[in-house]
Amino acid sequence: MILEVVIPAYNCECTIKRTLDSLVAQCNQDFSVLIVDDCSTQNIFAIVDGYSDKLSVRYLRNAENVGCGMTRQKGIDETSADYITFLDSDDILLPNAIDIWLSEIEQTKPDIIYSPFFFVNKNGIIVRNDGLCMCHGKVYSVSFLHKYDIGESPKVLCIDDAYLNWQAFDLADKISILRDPTHVQIDTAGSITHTKKFLRNLLLDSPRANKLASDKIKRFRDRPFERFNIIKNKVQLMLKEEAYNHQRAMNKIWNDMFLHKHKNNTIGGYENET
C-alpha cells in the first residue's frame, strides 16, 4: 500500500464517524486506514468495525495511555505503507485529498508533502491555515522518517506534532508544497487543547520540545531549524500570494455581477421608458 491514514483515537465516539465518513467519501480509495486507540473508555472498536466493509481499516489499541504523540508514533512503527498521513479523530479530509497526495507521490516521490488546510472555529467561521508545525495536511515518507529516526518522544507531552515537524522539515531534501487545501481542522468542544492543563503544559513544554528537537537534528545538521524557517517563510509567502489572488478573483466576480446587473437595469429602464 502506498498511503495509510493514521488516526490517533481517544474517547471520540461523538466525532470519529464524521472523520471516517470523510474517508469513505474520497474520490480515490487507494489507501488504507489505521486506527490507534489510546486506551479509550468508550467502545471505539465497535464504531470502527462498522466501517470494515467501506474502508480498508484496521484497529490497534495501546497497552497503556501514552498521549497523542506516542500514539502517532505507534502508527509510524506499525504501518507497512510507503507514506503516512495523520488525521485527528475529530477532523476530516476534503474529498480529493487522497487523490491529490497520490498524484504528487507518483510524480515527485517527496520526503514530505505540505498542503494548507482549513480551520473551522466553534462559531463556524472558516479560515485558511498554514500550520507548518502541525500534522494537518502533511504526508510523510516512511523510509525518510526511519532514515533519520524522526518521530515522537515520550518526553514531549505537549506540541508533539511540532516536535515531529521541526525535525522533518529541517531534514527533508524533497518537499512538495501544494496550494490546494486537503484537510479540515474542526474546533471541538471538550478536546484536550481546550483544557487548562494543556495550556499550562504548552507554556512549560515548548522550550523543552524545541531543545530536544534541536539536539536530535544536530546529529545531521549544523544549524537546526534554519531550513525549517526557510520552508515556513516560503509557505507563508505562497499563502499570501494565494490570498491576494483569491481577493482579486472575488473582486472580479463582484464587479462582473454588479456591472452586469447595473447594465441590465439601465437597458431595461430605457426600454420601459420608450
Salt bridges, closest charged atoms under 4 A:
GLU4 OE1 - ARG58 NH2 3.32
ASP37 OD2 - ARG61 NH1 3.29
ASP88 OD1 - ARG72 NH2 3.88
ASP91 OD2 - HIS136 ND1 3.73
ASP91 OD2 - HIS183 NE2 3.31
GLU152 OE2 - ARG72 NH1 3.71
ASP160 OD1 - ARG72 NH1 2.63
ASP173 OD1 - ARG221 NH2 3.42
ASP187 OD1 - HIS194 NE2 2.54
ASP215 OD2 - LYS211 NZ 2.84
GLU226 OE1 - ARG223 NE 3.09
GLU241 OE1 - ARG179 NH2 3.80
GLU242 OE2 - ARG179 NH1 2.74
ASP256 OD2 - LYS252 NZ 2.92
